[in-house]
């Protein structure tokens, strides 16, 4: 039963595609709206013909119909204006993506710069603290040695003479 269903759907699709190919030529000398109801059709405004859209080419060749007279999808918009509009919109999208990427990179760079500055300041403070600690240790060691050998400096310089 499933095979029968799929085969019937496939036959319907093929019949629709075949009908679509023949529909375009039969709708010549009608209206643009009737022709463009079928997506695979192209309306040529100068001679009022409904043609099959040349799927092999991206743009219809000028021998078939001039771009300013060709309509596809919408009757009030010719192919030249459609191409210009699509290229402008595409350019705006590409430009906005590039600008967003640049802004994100700049923010990341600024954030990294501030983080690096903070890191350098922290490291500098840590170095100063270690240096002060070493100085204090060295002073206590020197004072201990001076005291041991009697070279310790008192606050009163005349203390030696009083003895």
DSSP file (Angstrom, degrees, kcal/mol; ACC not computed):
  #  RESIDUE AA STRUCTURE BP1 BP2  ACC     N-H-->O    O-->H-N    N-H-->O    O-->H-N    TCO  KAPPA ALPHA  PHI   PSI    X-CA   Y-CA   Z-CA
    1    1 A X     >        0   0    0      0, 0.0     4,-2.0     0, 0.0     5,-0.1   0.000 360.0 360.0 360.0 -39.4    0.0    0.0    0.0
    2    2 A X  H  >  +     0   0    0      1,-0.2     4,-2.5     2,-0.2     5,-0.2   0.894 360.0  51.3 -63.9 -39.8    2.9    2.4    0.8
    3    3 A X  H  > S+     0   0    0      1,-0.2     4,-2.6     2,-0.2     5,-0.2   0.909 108.3  51.3 -64.1 -40.9    4.5    1.8   -2.6
    4    4 A X  H  > S+     0   0    0      2,-0.2     4,-2.3     1,-0.2    -1,-0.2   0.910 110.6  49.5 -62.5 -41.8    1.2    2.5   -4.4
    5    5 A X  H  X S+     0   0    0     -4,-2.0     4,-2.3     2,-0.2    -2,-0.2   0.945 112.9  45.4 -62.6 -49.2    0.9    5.8   -2.4
    6    6 A X  H  X S+     0   0    0     -4,-2.5     4,-2.4     1,-0.2    -2,-0.2   0.879 112.9  50.8 -64.6 -37.8    4.5    6.9   -3.2
    7    7 A X  H  X S+     0   0    0     -4,-2.6     4,-2.5    -5,-0.2    -1,-0.2   0.910 110.8  48.7 -65.9 -41.5    4.1    5.9   -6.9
    8    8 A X  H  X S+     0   0    0     -4,-2.3     4,-2.2    -5,-0.2    -2,-0.2   0.890 111.5  49.4 -67.2 -37.5    0.9    7.9   -7.2
    9    9 A X  H  X S+     0   0    0     -4,-2.3     4,-2.4     2,-0.2    -2,-0.2   0.913 111.6  49.4 -64.9 -42.0    2.4   10.9   -5.5
   10   10 A X  H  X S+     0   0    0     -4,-2.4     4,-2.4     1,-0.2    -2,-0.2   0.907 110.4  50.0 -63.2 -42.3    5.4   10.7   -7.9
   11   11 A X  H  X S+     0   0    0     -4,-2.5     4,-2.4     1,-0.2    -1,-0.2   0.903 110.6  50.4 -63.2 -40.9    3.1   10.4  -10.9
   12   12 A X  H  X S+     0   0    0     -4,-2.2     4,-2.4     2,-0.2    -2,-0.2   0.911 110.7  49.0 -63.9 -41.9    1.2   13.5   -9.7
   13   13 A X  H  X S+     0   0    0     -4,-2.4     4,-2.5     2,-0.2    -2,-0.2   0.918 112.4  47.5 -64.5 -42.8    4.4   15.5   -9.3
   14   14 A X  H  X S+     0   0    0     -4,-2.4     4,-2.5     1,-0.2    -2,-0.2   0.897 112.1  49.9 -64.7 -39.8    5.6   14.6  -12.7
   15   15 A X  H  X S+     0   0    0     -4,-2.4     4,-2.5     2,-0.2    -1,-0.2   0.896 111.0  49.6 -65.5 -39.8    2.3   15.4  -14.3
   16   16 A X  H  X S+     0   0    0     -4,-2.4     4,-2.4     2,-0.2    -2,-0.2   0.912 111.6  48.6 -64.9 -42.0    2.3   18.8  -12.5
   17   17 A X  H  X S+     0   0    0     -4,-2.5     4,-1.8     2,-0.2    -2,-0.2   0.909 113.0  47.3 -65.0 -40.9    5.8   19.5  -13.7
   18   18 A X  H  X S+     0   0    0     -4,-2.5     4,-1.5     1,-0.2    -2,-0.2   0.894 112.9  49.1 -66.2 -39.0    4.9   18.5  -17.3
   19   19 A X  H  X S+     0   0    0     -4,-2.5     4,-2.2     1,-0.2    -2,-0.2   0.877 107.7  55.2 -67.2 -36.3    1.8   20.6  -17.1
   20   20 A X  H  X S+     0   0    0     -4,-2.4     4,-1.2     1,-0.2    -1,-0.2   0.889 105.6  52.4 -64.4 -37.9    3.8   23.6  -15.8
   21   21 A X  H  X S+     0   0    0     -4,-1.8     4,-0.6     1,-0.2    -1,-0.2   0.885 116.1  39.1 -65.1 -38.0    6.1   23.4  -18.8
   22   22 A X  H  X S+     0   0    0     -4,-1.5     4,-1.3     1,-0.2    -1,-0.2   0.749 105.3  68.1 -84.3 -23.3    3.2   23.5  -21.2
   23   23 A X  H  X S+     0   0    0     -4,-2.2     4,-1.2     1,-0.2    -1,-0.2   0.886  91.6  60.6 -63.7 -38.9    1.2   26.0  -19.2
   24   24 A X  H >< S+     0   0    0     -4,-1.2     3,-0.6     1,-0.2    26,-0.2   0.923 107.1  43.0 -59.0 -47.2    3.6   28.9  -19.8
   25   25 A X  H >< S+     0   0    0     -4,-0.6     3,-1.0     1,-0.2    -1,-0.2   0.823 111.5  55.4 -70.6 -28.7    3.3   28.9  -23.6
   26   26 A X  H 3< S+     0   0    0     -4,-1.3    -1,-0.2     1,-0.2    -2,-0.2   0.692  99.9  61.7 -76.6 -16.3   -0.5   28.4  -23.5
   27   27 A X  T X< S+     0   0    0     -4,-1.2     3,-1.0    -3,-0.6    -1,-0.2   0.274  74.0 125.0 -94.6  13.1   -0.9   31.6  -21.3
   28   28 A X  T <   +     0   0    0     -3,-1.0    21,-0.2     1,-0.2     3,-0.1  -0.368  69.9  28.0 -66.0 153.5    0.6   33.9  -23.9
   29   29 A X  T 3  S+     0   0    0     19,-2.5    -1,-0.2     1,-0.2     2,-0.1   0.754 104.2  98.8  61.8  27.5   -1.7   36.9  -24.8
   30   30 A X  S <  S-     0   0    0     -3,-1.0     2,-0.2    18,-0.4    -1,-0.2  -0.225  85.0 -63.8-112.3-149.6   -3.3   36.8  -21.3
   31   31 A X     >  -     0   0    0     -2,-0.1     4,-1.8     1,-0.1    -1,-0.2  -0.621  36.5-118.6 -99.5 162.8   -2.4   39.0  -18.4
   32   32 A X  H  > S+     0   0    0     -2,-0.2     4,-2.7     1,-0.2     5,-0.2   0.901 113.7  55.6 -64.1 -41.9    0.8   39.1  -16.5
   33   33 A X  H  4 S+     0   0    0      1,-0.2     4,-0.4     2,-0.2    -1,-0.2   0.892 107.6  48.8 -61.0 -40.4   -0.8   38.0  -13.2
   34   34 A X  H >4 S+     0   0    0      1,-0.2     3,-0.7     2,-0.2     4,-0.4   0.902 113.5  47.3 -66.4 -40.3   -2.2   34.9  -14.9
   35   35 A X  H >< S+     0   0    0     -4,-1.8     3,-1.2     1,-0.2    -2,-0.2   0.921 110.3  50.7 -66.7 -44.3    1.2   34.0  -16.4
   36   36 A X  T 3< S+     0   0    0     -4,-2.7    -1,-0.2     1,-0.3    -2,-0.2   0.433  83.6  86.9 -82.3   2.9    3.1   34.6  -13.2
   37   37 A X  T <  S+     0   0    0     -3,-0.7     2,-0.6    -4,-0.4    -1,-0.3   0.834  84.2  67.5 -63.9 -30.2    0.9   32.4  -11.1
   38   38 A X  S X  S-     0   0    0     -3,-1.2     3,-1.6    -4,-0.4    35,-0.2  -0.821  82.1-149.2 -90.2 124.8    3.2   29.6  -12.3
   39   39 A X  T 3  S+     0   0    0     -2,-0.6    -1,-0.1     1,-0.3    -3,-0.0   0.758  93.2  59.9 -68.0 -25.0    6.6   30.2  -10.8
   40   40 A X  T 3  S+     0   0    0     12,-0.0    13,-3.0     2,-0.0     2,-0.3   0.371  90.6  93.9 -86.3   7.0    8.4   28.6  -13.7
   41   41 A X  E <   -A   52   0A   0     -3,-1.6     2,-0.4    11,-0.2    32,-0.3  -0.714  56.8-157.7-103.4 153.0    7.0   31.2  -16.1
   42   42 A X  E     -A   51   0A   0      9,-3.2     9,-3.5    -2,-0.3     2,-0.5  -0.994  11.2-144.6-127.3 131.5    8.5   34.5  -17.3
   43   43 A X  E     -AB  50  71A   0     28,-2.5    28,-2.8    -2,-0.4     2,-0.7  -0.855   3.3-155.0-101.6 127.9    6.3   37.4  -18.7
   44   44 A X  E  >> -AB  49  70A   0      5,-2.8     4,-1.2    -2,-0.5     5,-1.0  -0.907   5.2-162.7-102.2 115.2    7.7   39.5  -21.5
   45   45 A X  T  45S+     0   0    0     24,-2.7    -1,-0.1    -2,-0.7    25,-0.1   0.802  79.5  59.2 -71.7 -32.0    5.9   42.9  -21.3
   46   46 A X  T  45S+     0   0    0      1,-0.2    -1,-0.2    20,-0.1    24,-0.0   0.927 122.1  20.4 -67.8 -44.8    6.7   44.2  -24.8
   47   47 A X  T  45S-     0   0    0      2,-0.1    -1,-0.2    -3,-0.1    -2,-0.2   0.446 100.8-122.3-106.9   0.7    5.1   41.4  -26.7
   48   48 A X  T  <5 +     0   0    0     -4,-1.2   -19,-2.5     1,-0.2   -18,-0.4   0.819  59.0 149.6  67.6  31.8    2.7   40.0  -24.0
   49   49 A X  E   < -A   44   0A   0     -5,-1.0    -5,-2.8   -21,-0.2     2,-0.6  -0.753  43.4-143.7-101.0 147.0    4.2   36.5  -24.2
   50   50 A X  E     -A   43   0A   0     -2,-0.3     2,-0.3   -26,-0.2    -7,-0.2  -0.947  30.7-177.9-105.9 118.4    4.4   34.1  -21.3
   51   51 A X  E     -A   42   0A   0     -9,-3.5    -9,-3.2    -2,-0.6     2,-0.3  -0.774  33.7-100.3-118.6 157.8    7.6   32.1  -21.6
   52   52 A X  E     -A   41   0A   0     -2,-0.3     2,-0.3   -11,-0.2   -11,-0.2  -0.611  46.7-111.9 -71.6 134.2    9.3   29.3  -19.8
   53   53 A X        -     0   0    0    -13,-3.0     2,-1.3    -2,-0.3     3,-0.1  -0.532  29.3-118.4 -69.2 129.3   11.9   30.7  -17.5
   54   54 A X    >   -     0   0    0     -2,-0.3     3,-0.8     1,-0.2    -1,-0.1  -0.545  32.5-175.2 -72.9  97.8   15.4   29.6  -18.8
   55   55 A X  T 3  S+     0   0    0     -2,-1.3    -1,-0.2     1,-0.2    -2,-0.0   0.728  76.4  65.2 -69.8 -21.6   16.6   27.6  -15.8
   56   56 A X  T 3  S+     0   0    0     -3,-0.1     2,-0.3     2,-0.0    -1,-0.2   0.834 102.3  53.9 -69.9 -30.9   20.0   27.0  -17.4
   57   57 A X  S <  S-     0   0    0     -3,-0.8     3,-0.1     1,-0.1     4,-0.0  -0.752  74.8-142.7-101.8 149.3   20.8   30.7  -17.2
   58   58 A X  S    S+     0   0    0     -2,-0.3     2,-0.4     1,-0.2    -1,-0.1   0.923  94.3  32.3 -73.1 -45.2   20.6   32.8  -14.1
   59   59 A X  S    S-     0   0    0     -3,-0.1     2,-0.2    -6,-0.0    -1,-0.2  -0.868  97.7-105.6-109.7 145.5   19.2   35.7  -16.1
   60   60 A X        -     0   0    0     -2,-0.4     7,-0.1     1,-0.1    10,-0.1  -0.483  43.3-109.7 -67.7 137.4   17.0   35.4  -19.1
   61   61 A X    >>  -     0   0    0     -2,-0.2     4,-1.8     1,-0.1     3,-1.1  -0.293  19.2-120.4 -67.2 153.4   19.0   36.2  -22.3
   62   62 A X  T 34 S+     0   0    0      1,-0.3    -1,-0.1     2,-0.2     4,-0.1   0.727 111.4  66.0 -68.6 -20.2   18.2   39.4  -24.1
   63   63 A X  T 34 S+     0   0    0      1,-0.2    -1,-0.3     2,-0.1     3,-0.1   0.811 105.9  43.7 -69.1 -27.3   17.3   37.4  -27.2
   64   64 A X  T <4 S-     0   0    0     -3,-1.1     2,-0.3     1,-0.3    -2,-0.2   0.933 138.4 -30.5 -79.8 -50.4   14.4   36.0  -25.2
   65   65 A X     <  -     0   0    0     -4,-1.8    -1,-0.3   -19,-0.0    -2,-0.1  -0.904  67.7-101.2-167.7 140.4   13.2   39.2  -23.7
   66   66 A X    >>  -     0   0    0     -2,-0.3     3,-1.3    -3,-0.1     4,-1.2  -0.364  32.6-122.6 -66.3 147.1   15.0   42.5  -22.6
   67   67 A X  T 34 S+     0   0    0      1,-0.3    12,-1.1     2,-0.2    13,-0.9   0.839 111.5  56.9 -61.4 -33.6   15.6   42.7  -18.8
   68   68 A X  T 34 S+     0   0    0      1,-0.2    -1,-0.3    11,-0.2    13,-0.1   0.718 114.6  39.0 -71.3 -18.4   13.7   45.9  -18.6
   69   69 A X  T <4 S+     0   0    0     -3,-1.3   -24,-2.7     9,-0.1     2,-0.3   0.534  94.4 100.1-105.5  -9.2   10.6   44.2  -20.1
   70   70 A X  E  <  -B   44   0A   0     -4,-1.2     9,-1.7    -3,-0.2     2,-0.4  -0.599  51.1-168.7 -83.1 137.1   10.9   40.8  -18.3
   71   71 A X  E     +BC  43  78A   0    -28,-2.8   -28,-2.5    -2,-0.3     2,-0.3  -0.976   9.0 173.1-124.5 138.5    8.8   40.2  -15.3
   72   72 A X        -     0   0    0      5,-0.6     2,-1.0     2,-0.5   -30,-0.1  -0.939  68.6 -11.4-147.7 123.4    9.2   37.2  -12.9
   73   73 A X  S    S+     0   0    0     -2,-0.3     2,-0.4   -32,-0.3   -31,-0.0  -0.268 130.4  44.5  87.0 -48.5    7.3   36.7   -9.7
   74   74 A X    >   -     0   0    0     -2,-1.0     3,-0.7     3,-0.3    -2,-0.5  -0.995  66.8-151.3-132.8 133.0    5.8   40.2   -9.5
   75   75 A X  T 3  S+     0   0    0     -2,-0.4    -1,-0.1     1,-0.2    -2,-0.0   0.824  93.8  54.3 -74.3 -31.2    4.2   42.0  -12.4
   76   76 A X  T 3  S+     0   0    0      1,-0.1     2,-0.5     2,-0.0    -1,-0.2   0.477  99.1  70.1 -85.2  -0.3    5.0   45.6  -11.2
   77   77 A X  S <  S-     0   0    0     -3,-0.7    -5,-0.6     4,-0.0    -3,-0.3  -0.957  72.0-149.1-122.4 117.0    8.8   45.0  -10.9
   78   78 A X  B  >  -C   71   0A   0     -2,-0.5     4,-2.1    -7,-0.1    -7,-0.2  -0.321  29.9-105.8 -79.1 168.7   11.0   44.5  -13.9
   79   79 A X  H  > S+     0   0    0     -9,-1.7     4,-2.6   -12,-1.1     5,-0.2   0.855 116.9  54.9 -65.4 -37.7   14.1   42.3  -13.9
   80   80 A X  H  > S+     0   0    0    -13,-0.9     4,-2.5     2,-0.2    -1,-0.2   0.940 111.2  44.3 -61.7 -46.7   16.6   45.2  -13.9
   81   81 A X  H  > S+     0   0    0      1,-0.2     4,-2.9     2,-0.2    -1,-0.2   0.875 112.4  53.6 -65.4 -36.4   15.0   46.7  -10.8
   82   82 A X  H  X S+     0   0    0     -4,-2.1     4,-2.5     2,-0.2    -2,-0.2   0.917 110.3  46.6 -63.0 -43.8   14.8   43.3   -9.2
   83   83 A X  H  X S+     0   0    0     -4,-2.6     4,-2.4     2,-0.2    -2,-0.2   0.920 114.2  47.5 -64.9 -43.8   18.5   42.8   -9.8
   84   84 A X  H  X S+     0   0    0     -4,-2.5     4,-2.4     2,-0.2    -2,-0.2   0.929 113.3  48.1 -63.5 -44.9   19.4   46.2   -8.5
   85   85 A X  H  X S+     0   0    0     -4,-2.9     4,-2.6     1,-0.2     5,-0.2   0.918 112.8  47.6 -63.1 -44.0   17.2   45.8   -5.4
   86   86 A X  H  X S+     0   0    0     -4,-2.5     4,-2.7     1,-0.2    -1,-0.2   0.907 112.8  48.7 -65.1 -40.7   18.6   42.4   -4.6
   87   87 A X  H  X S+     0   0    0     -4,-2.4     4,-2.5     2,-0.2    -2,-0.2   0.889 112.1  48.8 -67.8 -37.4   22.2   43.7   -5.0
   88   88 A X  H  X S+     0   0    0     -4,-2.4     4,-2.5     2,-0.2    -2,-0.2   0.936 114.0  45.7 -65.9 -46.1   21.6   46.7   -2.8
   89   89 A X  H  X S+     0   0    0     -4,-2.6     4,-2.4     2,-0.2    -2,-0.2   0.920 114.3  49.0 -63.0 -43.3   20.0   44.6   -0.1
   90   90 A X  H  X S+     0   0    0     -4,-2.7     4,-2.6    -5,-0.2    -2,-0.2   0.910 111.2  49.8 -62.1 -42.4   22.8   42.1   -0.3
   91   91 A X  H  X S+     0   0    0     -4,-2.5     4,-2.8     2,-0.2    -2,-0.2   0.900 110.5  49.9 -62.8 -41.3   25.4   44.8   -0.1
   92   92 A X  H  X S+     0   0    0     -4,-2.5     4,-2.5     2,-0.2    -2,-0.2   0.911 111.7  48.7 -63.8 -41.8   23.7   46.3    2.9
   93   93 A X  H  X S+     0   0    0     -4,-2.4     4,-2.1     2,-0.2    -2,-0.2   0.932 113.6  46.0 -64.1 -45.4   23.6   42.9    4.6
   94   94 A X  H  X S+     0   0    0     -4,-2.6     4,-2.3     1,-0.2    -2,-0.2   0.921 113.7  49.4 -63.7 -43.7   27.3   42.2    3.8
   95   95 A X  H  X S+     0   0    0     -4,-2.8     4,-2.5     1,-0.2    -2,-0.2   0.904 110.8  49.5 -62.6 -41.9   28.3   45.7    5.0
   96   96 A X  H  X S+     0   0    0     -4,-2.5     4,-2.4     2,-0.2    -1,-0.2   0.881 110.4  50.6 -67.2 -36.4   26.4   45.4    8.2
   97   97 A X  H  X S+     0   0    0     -4,-2.1     4,-2.4     2,-0.2    -2,-0.2   0.920 111.6  47.9 -64.9 -42.9   28.0   42.0    8.9
   98   98 A X  H  X S+     0   0    0     -4,-2.3     4,-2.4     2,-0.2    -2,-0.2   0.916 112.6  48.6 -63.9 -43.1   31.5   43.5    8.3
   99   99 A X  H  X S+     0   0    0     -4,-2.5     4,-2.6     2,-0.2    -2,-0.2   0.913 111.3  50.0 -64.0 -42.3   30.7   46.4   10.6
  100  100 A X  H  X S+     0   0    0     -4,-2.4     4,-2.5     2,-0.2    -2,-0.2   0.914 110.8  49.6 -62.4 -42.1   29.4   44.2   13.3
  101  101 A X  H  X S+     0   0    0     -4,-2.4     4,-2.4     2,-0.2    -2,-0.2   0.916 111.4  48.8 -62.9 -42.6   32.5   42.0   13.1
  102  102 A X  H  X S+     0   0    0     -4,-2.4     4,-2.4     2,-0.2    -2,-0.2   0.920 112.1  48.6 -63.4 -43.2   34.8   45.0   13.3
  103  103 A X  H  X S+     0   0    0     -4,-2.6     4,-2.5     2,-0.2    -2,-0.2   0.914 111.9  48.9 -64.0 -42.4   32.9   46.4   16.3
  104  104 A X  H  X S+     0   0    0     -4,-2.5     4,-2.4     1,-0.2    -1,-0.2   0.910 112.2  48.6 -63.9 -41.7   33.1   43.1   18.1
  105  105 A X  H  X S+     0   0    0     -4,-2.4     4,-2.5     2,-0.2    -2,-0.2   0.900 111.5  49.9 -64.8 -40.3   36.8   42.7   17.4
  106  106 A X  H  X S+     0   0    0     -4,-2.4     4,-2.7     2,-0.2    -2,-0.2   0.917 111.5  48.0 -65.4 -43.2   37.4   46.3   18.7
  107  107 A X  H  X S+     0   0    0     -4,-2.5     4,-2.6     1,-0.2    -2,-0.2   0.914 112.8  48.7 -62.7 -41.9   35.4   45.6   21.9
  108  108 A X  H  X S+     0   0    0     -4,-2.4     4,-2.6     2,-0.2    -2,-0.2   0.905 111.7  49.5 -64.2 -40.7   37.3   42.4   22.4
  109  109 A X  H  X S+     0   0    0     -4,-2.5     4,-2.5     2,-0.2    -2,-0.2   0.926 112.6  47.1 -64.7 -44.6   40.6   44.2   21.8
  110  110 A X  H  X S+     0   0    0     -4,-2.7     4,-2.5     2,-0.2    -2,-0.2   0.900 112.4  49.9 -63.0 -40.9   39.7   47.0   24.3
  111  111 A X  H  X S+     0   0    0     -4,-2.6     4,-2.3     1,-0.2    -2,-0.2   0.914 112.1  47.7 -64.3 -42.7   38.6   44.4   26.9
  112  112 A X  H  X S+     0   0    0     -4,-2.6     4,-2.6     2,-0.2    -2,-0.2   0.883 110.5  52.9 -64.4 -38.1   41.9   42.5   26.4
  113  113 A X  H  X S+     0   0    0     -4,-2.5     4,-2.4     2,-0.2    -2,-0.2   0.928 111.1  45.1 -64.3 -45.2   43.8   45.7   26.7
  114  114 A X  H  X S+     0   0    0     -4,-2.5     4,-2.5     2,-0.2    -1,-0.2   0.892 113.6  50.5 -66.4 -38.3   42.1   46.7   30.0
  115  115 A X  H  X S+     0   0    0     -4,-2.3     4,-2.3     2,-0.2    -2,-0.2   0.903 111.3  48.3 -65.1 -40.1   42.6   43.1   31.3
  116  116 A X  H  X S+     0   0    0     -4,-2.6     4,-2.6     2,-0.2    -2,-0.2   0.897 111.1  50.6 -66.6 -39.5   46.3   43.2   30.4
  117  117 A X  H  X S+     0   0    0     -4,-2.4     4,-2.4     2,-0.2    -2,-0.2   0.932 111.9  47.0 -63.3 -45.6   46.7   46.6   32.1
  118  118 A X  H  X S+     0   0    0     -4,-2.5     4,-2.5     1,-0.2    -2,-0.2   0.897 111.9  51.1 -62.1 -40.3   45.0   45.3   35.3
  119  119 A X  H  X S+     0   0    0     -4,-2.3     4,-2.6     2,-0.2    -2,-0.2   0.921 110.1  49.0 -64.2 -44.0   47.2   42.2   35.2
  120  120 A X  H  X S+     0   0    0     -4,-2.6     4,-2.3     2,-0.2    -2,-0.2   0.902 111.5  49.6 -62.7 -40.7   50.4   44.3   34.8
  121  121 A X  H  X S+     0   0    0     -4,-2.4     4,-2.5     2,-0.2    -2,-0.2   0.923 111.6  48.7 -64.0 -43.7   49.3   46.5   37.7
  122  122 A X  H  X S+     0   0    0     -4,-2.5     4,-2.5     1,-0.2    -2,-0.2   0.929 112.3  48.3 -60.6 -46.2   48.6   43.5   39.9
  123  123 A X  H  X S+     0   0    0     -4,-2.6     4,-2.4     1,-0.2    -1,-0.2   0.889 110.8  51.5 -62.4 -39.4   52.0   41.9   39.0
  124  124 A X  H  X S+     0   0    0     -4,-2.3     4,-2.4     2,-0.2    -1,-0.2   0.919 110.7  47.9 -63.9 -44.0   53.8   45.2   39.7
  125  125 A X  H  X S+     0   0    0     -4,-2.5     4,-2.4     1,-0.2    -2,-0.2   0.908 111.5  50.4 -63.5 -41.4   52.1   45.5   43.1
  126  126 A X  H  X S+     0   0    0     -4,-2.5     4,-2.4     2,-0.2    -2,-0.2   0.908 110.4  50.0 -63.2 -41.5   53.0   41.8   43.9
  127  127 A X  H  X S+     0   0    0     -4,-2.4     4,-2.5     2,-0.2    -2,-0.2   0.914 110.6  49.5 -62.2 -43.6   56.6   42.5   42.9
  128  128 A X  H  X S+     0   0    0     -4,-2.4     4,-2.5     2,-0.2    -2,-0.2   0.910 111.1  49.7 -62.3 -41.8   56.8   45.6   45.2
  129  129 A X  H  X S+     0   0    0     -4,-2.4     4,-2.2     2,-0.2    -2,-0.2   0.923 112.5  46.7 -64.3 -43.6   55.3   43.6   48.1
  130  130 A X  H  X S+     0   0    0     -4,-2.4     4,-2.5     2,-0.2    -1,-0.2   0.898 112.2  51.4 -63.3 -40.1   57.9   40.8   47.6
  131  131 A X  H  X S+     0   0    0     -4,-2.5     4,-2.4     2,-0.2    -2,-0.2   0.913 110.3  47.9 -64.6 -43.1   60.7   43.3   47.3
  132  132 A X  H  X S+     0   0    0     -4,-2.5     4,-2.4     2,-0.2    -1,-0.2   0.897 111.3  51.5 -63.5 -40.1   59.6   45.0   50.5
  133  133 A X  H  X S+     0   0    0     -4,-2.2     4,-2.4     2,-0.2    -2,-0.2   0.919 110.4  48.3 -63.2 -43.9   59.4   41.7   52.3
  134  134 A X  H  X S+     0   0    0     -4,-2.5     4,-2.8     2,-0.2    -2,-0.2   0.907 110.7  51.5 -63.1 -41.9   62.9   40.8   51.1
  135  135 A X  H  X S+     0   0    0     -4,-2.4     4,-2.5     2,-0.2    -2,-0.2   0.916 110.3  48.5 -60.6 -43.3   64.3   44.1   52.3
  136  136 A X  H  X S+     0   0    0     -4,-2.4     4,-2.3     2,-0.2    -2,-0.2   0.918 112.6  48.3 -64.7 -42.3   62.7   43.6   55.7
  137  137 A X  H  X S+     0   0    0     -4,-2.4     4,-2.3     1,-0.2    -2,-0.2   0.928 112.5  48.4 -61.8 -45.5   64.2   40.1   55.9
  138  138 A X  H  X S+     0   0    0     -4,-2.8     4,-2.7     1,-0.2    -2,-0.2   0.893 110.6  51.6 -63.5 -39.1   67.6   41.3   54.9
  139  139 A X  H  X S+     0   0    0     -4,-2.5     4,-2.7     2,-0.2    -1,-0.2   0.914 110.3  48.0 -65.4 -42.2   67.5   44.2   57.4
  140  140 A X  H  X S+     0   0    0     -4,-2.3     4,-2.2     2,-0.2    -1,-0.2   0.899 112.9  48.9 -66.2 -38.3   66.6   41.8   60.3
  141  141 A X  H  X S+     0   0    0     -4,-2.3     4,-2.1     2,-0.2    -2,-0.2   0.925 113.2  46.8 -65.1 -44.0   69.4   39.5   59.2
  142  142 A X  H  X S+     0   0    0     -4,-2.7     4,-2.6     1,-0.2    -2,-0.2   0.904 112.0  50.5 -64.4 -41.3   71.9   42.4   59.0
  143  143 A X  H  X S+     0   0    0     -4,-2.7     4,-2.5     2,-0.2    -1,-0.2   0.894 109.3  51.6 -63.3 -39.4   70.7   43.7   62.4
  144  144 A X  H  X S+     0   0    0     -4,-2.2     4,-2.1     2,-0.2    -2,-0.2   0.911 111.5  46.9 -64.1 -41.5   71.2   40.2   63.9
  145  145 A X  H  X S+     0   0    0     -4,-2.1     4,-1.9     2,-0.2     6,-0.2   0.914 112.6  49.2 -66.2 -43.3   74.7   40.0   62.6
  146  146 A X  H  X>S+     0   0    0     -4,-2.6     5,-3.2     1,-0.2     6,-0.9   0.900 112.0  48.8 -62.4 -41.0   75.6   43.5   63.8
  147  147 A X  H ><5S+     0   0    0     -4,-2.5     3,-0.7     4,-0.2    -1,-0.2   0.899 108.5  54.2 -65.8 -40.4   74.2   42.7   67.2
  148  148 A X  H 3<5S+     0   0    0     -4,-2.1    -1,-0.2     1,-0.2    -2,-0.2   0.892 117.3  35.6 -61.3 -41.2   76.2   39.5   67.4
  149  149 A X  H 3<5S-     0   0    0     -4,-1.9    -1,-0.2    -5,-0.1    -2,-0.2   0.329 116.0-109.5 -98.5   6.5   79.5   41.2   66.7
  150  150 A X  T <<5S+     0   0    0     -3,-0.7    -3,-0.2    -4,-0.5    -4,-0.1   0.737  86.5 116.9  77.4  22.7   78.6   44.4   68.6
  151  151 A X      < +     0   0    0     -5,-3.2    -4,-0.2    -6,-0.2     2,-0.2   0.232  35.5 134.8-102.8  12.4   78.3   46.7   65.6
  152  152 A X        -     0   0    0     -6,-0.9     2,-0.5    -5,-0.1    -9,-0.1  -0.440  54.9-130.2 -69.1 130.6   74.6   47.4   66.3
  153  153 A X        -     0   0    0     -2,-0.2     2,-0.1     2,-0.0    -1,-0.1  -0.687  22.7-156.3 -83.5 124.6   73.8   51.0   66.0
  154  154 A X        -     0   0    0     -2,-0.5    -1,-0.0     2,-0.2     5,-0.0  -0.427  28.8-112.3 -89.5 172.0   71.9   52.4   68.9
  155  155 A X  S    S+     0   0    0     -2,-0.1     2,-0.7     1,-0.1    -1,-0.1   0.831 108.2  62.9 -72.1 -31.1   69.7   55.4   68.8
  156  156 A X    >   -     0   0    0      1,-0.1     3,-1.3     2,-0.0    -2,-0.2  -0.854  68.6-164.2 -97.4 113.1   72.2   57.2   71.1
  157  157 A X  T 3  S+     0   0    0     -2,-0.7     3,-0.4     1,-0.2     4,-0.2   0.699  87.2  57.1 -71.0 -17.2   75.5   57.6   69.3
  158  158 A X  T 3> S+     0   0    0      1,-0.2     4,-0.9     2,-0.1     3,-0.3   0.289  73.8 101.4 -96.1  10.6   77.3   58.4   72.6
  159  159 A X  H <> S+     0   0    0     -3,-1.3     4,-0.5     1,-0.2     3,-0.3   0.826  77.0  57.2 -65.6 -31.3   76.3   55.2   74.4
  160  160 A X  H >4 S+     0   0    0     -3,-0.4     3,-0.7     1,-0.2    -1,-0.2   0.870 105.4  50.6 -65.8 -37.6   79.7   53.6   73.8
  161  161 A X  H 34 S+     0   0    0     -3,-0.3    -1,-0.2     1,-0.2    -2,-0.2   0.704  98.6  65.6 -77.0 -20.1   81.5   56.5   75.6
  162  162 A X  H 3<        0   0    0     -4,-0.9    -1,-0.2    -3,-0.3    -2,-0.2   0.716 360.0 360.0 -75.9 -20.0   79.3   56.3   78.7
  163  163 A X    <<        0   0    0     -3,-0.7    -1,-0.2    -4,-0.5    -2,-0.2   0.465 360.0 360.0 -82.5 360.0   80.6   52.8   79.6
